[in-house]
Amino acid sequence: VRVAKLEKNASTIKFWGEARVRYQSGYKGKIDSGDVNHSRFQERIRVYTKADLNDKASFYGRLVSEWTSSNNNSTTQNADIIWDYGYFEWKFTPEFKFDVGRLALNGAYSMFNTNGGYDGAQFLYNNGKFAGKLAYGDAGNYVNGQSDTKSGYSQEILFVDANYKFTDKFSMNAALFNSANDSNTVNANKEYAYKVWTVGFQSKLNEDFTFTGAYLSNTAKRAKLYNGDKTPDGWYANLWYKGADAAKVGSWGLNLNYRNIKAHALDANKLSGVFGNSVVDTDLWSIYGVKGWGFQANYTISKNAILTATYETLNRNNSNLADGTAKLKPFYYLQMNVYF
């Protein structure tokens, strides 16, 4: 009886989180022959929460804050603690779910990732073999977590993502990231020109090696105008050997990747993984695109603590500009992620 009373009165709210400390060099994507090389030190903390409303509905939220110190101009930036996202989820069946609120939109091997800050709704289905997402909503300038307010312009987005697992070792993905704003002319009031479709695959070559590859194309009319009257496209390849497991001390992994992304092919504000590592200056990323190699290693130094080192050698990728193929300064960073 006492146990039953304790369970009845126990809180249904659960908390967990992650913290990251990292040093980055060359993150602005400056030309290698120049004198300026940007570097910075960053700390970030995220706290996640889940509250079960009943056996069918739950609330999910995330608090985030980040501190940045740059040694180029001796400045620091501290973001307020904000609710990065907060949304409700209903489970119609174990396979079929519906989310509404401010949530994170992610798909196509992280080629689309709002990292929170997406106000909308999405349907999700996953039966273990086929997984699909259908989402519609608005993403503004608050997606980077630096501000809890939207400014500038609204970005209405339709997102479709489908993943099919043919075997335990091979799956394919197709996705559409569709902006509502598009025209045949360059208009400063309509700066969002991304109608991107992608197709890719992931294959587990053996117990240790996993390979991912994808092709993408941005069919927005103005993106073509920005790119010398050519449809901007791109592709990437990503090979992992093993990989650090936060629960296994001493586990480690090595990564080799290559990307060839034309200017305006992807929205630089909404990337993660391989794409989000380097050339953080999103204006330069969009104007020039990027091409080159990346290398990464990670190691679990203690339970729930992973150390990661990354090095990338890249070039600009826009032959329509005079300096559009210039080599960039090497980009590298060292970071530690802690999970609690």
FIDO-525482 format. One record per residue (C-alpha): y, z, x. Coordinates in steps of 0.02 Angstrom, whole numbers. Each point is the difference from the previous one (the first is absolute). Layout:
BEGIN
{site {Y, Z, X}}
...
***
This chain:
BEGIN
{site {0, 0, 0}}
{site {120, 43, 140}}
{site {-36, -166, 87}}
{site {28, -95, -163}}
{site {169, 85, -23}}
{site {51, -40, 179}}
{site {-47, -183, -21}}
{site {93, -9, -166}}
{site {161, 69, 76}}
{site {-12, -91, 166}}
{site {133, -130, 39}}
{site {-51, -182, -18}}
{site {129, -55, 130}}
{site {-71, -53, 169}}
{site {99, -31, 160}}
{site {-40, -91, 162}}
{site {103, -88, 131}}
{site {26, -87, 165}}
{site {124, 11, 144}}
{site {43, -130, 132}}
{site {89, 10, 167}}
{site {30, -159, 99}}
{site {101, -84, 136}}
{site {42, -186, -15}}
{site {76, -123, 124}}
{site {55, -179, -35}}
{site {-7, 25, -187}}
{site {158, -101, -39}}
{site {-77, -164, 55}}
{site {134, -43, 129}}
{site {-18, -150, 117}}
{site {-91, 44, 161}}
{site {137, -73, 111}}
{site {134, 112, -77}}
{site {65, 166, 66}}
{site {-28, 104, -158}}
{site {-168, 80, -35}}
{site {-4, 115, -150}}
{site {-109, 155, 0}}
{site {-15, 150, -115}}
{site {-93, 161, -35}}
{site {-57, 35, -178}}
{site {-77, 140, -101}}
{site {-60, -18, -179}}
{site {-86, 112, -125}}
{site {-79, -45, -167}}
{site {-68, 122, -128}}
{site {-109, -67, -140}}
{site {-35, 84, -165}}
{site {-119, -29, -146}}
{site {-1, 90, -167}}
{site {-139, -30, -126}}
{site {73, -2, -175}}
{site {-170, -19, -84}}
{site {-165, -86, 35}}
{site {82, -172, -21}}
{site {177, 18, 69}}
{site {76, 59, 165}}
{site {171, 6, 84}}
{site {21, -54, 181}}
{site {152, 30, 109}}
{site {58, -4, 180}}
{site {140, 88, 93}}
{site {61, -81, 160}}
{site {128, 32, 136}}
{site {31, -83, 169}}
{site {102, 38, 156}}
{site {52, -135, 124}}
{site {85, 17, 169}}
{site {58, -155, 95}}
{site {41, 7, 185}}
{site {98, -164, -4}}
{site {154, 72, -83}}
{site {-43, 185, -1}}
{site {-14, 8, -189}}
{site {-117, 91, -117}}
{site {-45, -31, -180}}
{site {-75, 128, -118}}
{site {-65, -55, -169}}
{site {8, 122, -144}}
{site {-161, 64, -75}}
{site {-30, -116, -146}}
{site {-132, -39, -129}}
{site {-60, -162, 76}}
{site {-105, -35, -153}}
{site {-61, 85, -158}}
{site {-109, -83, -131}}
{site {-126, 32, -138}}
{site {-175, -71, 1}}
{site {-116, -19, -148}}
{site {-186, -34, 22}}
{site {-64, -101, -147}}
{site {-170, -13, 84}}
{site {-59, 47, 176}}
{site {35, -181, 49}}
{site {162, -35, -96}}
{site {165, 91, 32}}
{site {183, -17, -47}}
{site {148, 65, 103}}
{site {182, 14, -51}}
{site {152, 73, 90}}
{site {63, -13, 179}}
{site {-152, -44, 103}}
{site {-58, -88, 157}}
{site {-47, -184, -12}}
{site {-124, -58, 131}}
{site {-117, -149, 21}}
{site {-54, -154, 98}}
{site {-47, 103, 154}}
{site {172, 84, -1}}
{site {98, -164, 3}}
{site {82, 72, -157}}
{site {39, 185, 7}}
{site {151, 82, -84}}
{site {-44, 167, 82}}
{site {51, 89, -160}}
{site {159, -37, -96}}
{site {-71, -128, -122}}
{site {53, 37, -179}}
{site {-125, -82, -116}}
{site {-175, -2, -69}}
{site {-166, -63, 63}}
{site {-176, -24, -66}}
{site {-144, 32, 120}}
{site {-183, -46, -17}}
{site {-140, 37, 124}}
{site {-185, -9, -37}}
{site {-53, 14, 182}}
{site {-17, -188, 22}}
{site {160, -68, -75}}
{site {168, 89, 18}}
{site {158, -66, -82}}
{site {183, 50, -24}}
{site {130, -67, -120}}
{site {175, 75, 18}}
{site {177, -35, -58}}
{site {159, 95, 36}}
{site {153, 19, 109}}
{site {19, 38, 185}}
{site {173, 31, 72}}
{site {70, 55, 167}}
{site {-69, 175, -20}}
{site {-174, -57, 52}}
{site {26, 53, 182}}
{site {7, 185, -43}}
{site {172, 23, 79}}
{site {91, 14, -165}}
{site {-45, 56, -175}}
{site {122, -122, -80}}
{site {-7, -187, -26}}
{site {142, -109, 63}}
{site {38, -184, 15}}
{site {-115, -99, -110}}
{site {-153, 18, -110}}
{site {-166, -77, 52}}
{site {-112, -34, -148}}
{site {-176, -29, 61}}
{site {-162, -60, -77}}
{site {-149, 45, 107}}
{site {-180, -56, -17}}
{site {-136, 51, 123}}
{site {-187, -37, -10}}
{site {-137, 50, 121}}
{site {-183, -51, -18}}
{site {-140, 74, 103}}
{site {-137, -131, 24}}
{site {-105, 116, 108}}
{site {21, 168, 84}}
{site {62, -95, 153}}
{site {109, -138, -73}}
{site {141, -3, -128}}
{site {145, -116, -48}}
{site {175, 36, -63}}
{site {130, -103, -94}}
{site {173, 60, -51}}
{site {165, -56, -74}}
{site {167, 87, 34}}
{site {125, -84, -117}}
{site {188, 27, -5}}
{site {95, -30, -162}}
{site {154, -69, 92}}
{site {-8, -177, 67}}
{site {110, -155, 3}}
{site {29, -164, 90}}
{site {162, 61, 79}}
{site {46, 141, 117}}
{site {87, 134, -102}}
{site {57, 164, 76}}
{site {-30, 87, -166}}
{site {-182, -53, -2}}
{site {-65, 48, 170}}
{site {-180, 30, -47}}
{site {-106, -156, 22}}
{site {-184, 46, 16}}
{site {-137, -84, -101}}
{site {-141, 29, 121}}
{site {-184, -34, -26}}
{site {-134, 51, 123}}
{site {-186, -24, 27}}
{site {-104, 93, 128}}
{site {-166, 78, 44}}
{site {-73, 151, 88}}
{site {-167, 0, 89}}
{site {-97, 139, 82}}
{site {-76, -95, 146}}
{site {-115, 144, 47}}
{site {4, 190, 3}}
{site {148, 3, 119}}
{site {106, -156, -31}}
{site {104, -43, -155}}
{site {100, -162, -14}}
{site {139, -37, -126}}
{site {92, -165, -22}}
{site {125, -67, -126}}
{site {115, -147, -40}}
{site {164, 13, -98}}
{site {133, -116, -69}}
{site {169, 34, -80}}
{site {34, -133, -133}}
{site {172, 64, -53}}
{site {127, -142, -5}}
{site {135, 88, 101}}
{site {-126, 57, 130}}
{site {-31, -184, 33}}
{site {188, -30, 17}}
{site {12, 143, 125}}
{site {-143, -75, 101}}
{site {62, -175, 36}}
{site {-65, -72, -165}}
{site {-177, 54, 43}}
{site {-108, 122, -97}}
{site {-14, 155, 111}}
{site {-177, 59, 29}}
{site {-103, 99, 122}}
{site {-168, 73, 49}}
{site {-72, 145, 94}}
{site {-163, 61, 77}}
{site {-47, 180, 31}}
{site {-153, 66, 95}}
{site {-49, 184, 6}}
{site {-130, 81, 111}}
{site {-54, 164, -79}}
{site {152, 109, -45}}
{site {55, 181, 9}}
{site {-66, 113, -139}}
{site {110, 152, -37}}
{site {-156, 104, -39}}
{site {-90, -43, 164}}
{site {75, 67, 161}}
{site {-20, -126, 141}}
{site {-16, -153, -112}}
{site {105, -149, 54}}
{site {38, -182, -31}}
{site {76, -157, 75}}
{site {95, -139, -89}}
{site {52, -178, 44}}
{site {109, -101, -120}}
{site {100, -160, -7}}
{site {131, -56, -128}}
{site {96, -161, -29}}
{site {126, 33, -140}}
{site {142, -123, -32}}
{site {176, 55, -49}}
{site {16, 59, -181}}
{site {-189, -11, -27}}
{site {-16, 187, -36}}
{site {119, 134, -61}}
{site {30, 102, 158}}
{site {52, 152, -103}}
{site {-172, 15, -78}}
{site {-128, -8, 139}}
{site {-125, 119, 77}}
{site {-142, 1, 124}}
{site {5, -138, 131}}
{site {155, -78, -79}}
{site {100, 160, -14}}
{site {-25, 56, 180}}
{site {129, -103, 92}}
{site {169, -84, -23}}
{site {60, 137, -115}}
{site {170, -84, -15}}
{site {-42, -85, -164}}
{site {148, -119, 4}}
{site {-60, -74, 164}}
{site {-180, -2, -63}}
{site {47, -103, -153}}
{site {115, -121, 93}}
{site {-112, -34, 148}}
{site {-178, 40, -50}}
{site {-121, 60, 133}}
{site {-146, -64, 103}}
{site {-108, 85, 130}}
{site {-133, 125, 50}}
{site {-23, 185, -34}}
{site {-114, 131, 77}}
{site {-38, 175, -63}}
{site {-109, 148, 44}}
{site {-28, 162, -95}}
{site {-90, 163, 39}}
{site {-36, 158, -99}}
{site {61, 139, 115}}
{site {-45, 140, -120}}
{site {-58, 11, -179}}
{site {131, -82, -114}}
{site {108, -56, 148}}
{site {0, -181, 62}}
{site {94, -69, 150}}
{site {46, -186, -7}}
{site {71, -116, 133}}
{site {64, -176, -41}}
{site {65, -142, 109}}
{site {60, -170, -66}}
{site {64, -156, 87}}
{site {90, -113, -125}}
{site {113, -151, -18}}
{site {121, -55, -134}}
{site {-73, -133, -113}}
{site {139, -109, -73}}
{site {16, -168, 88}}
{site {151, -44, -111}}
{site {112, 117, 101}}
{site {58, -18, 181}}
{site {-75, 167, 52}}
{site {-136, -5, -133}}
{site {-148, 2, 120}}
{site {67, 123, 129}}
{site {-116, 130, 74}}
{site {34, 177, -59}}
{site {1, 159, 100}}
{site {-172, 82, 3}}
{site {-23, 119, -146}}
{site {-102, 158, 24}}
{site {-18, 172, -75}}
{site {-99, 159, 18}}
{site {-27, 108, -154}}
{site {-100, 146, -66}}
{site {-51, 19, -182}}
{site {-54, 168, -69}}
{site {-84, 20, -171}}
{site {-2, 163, -97}}
***
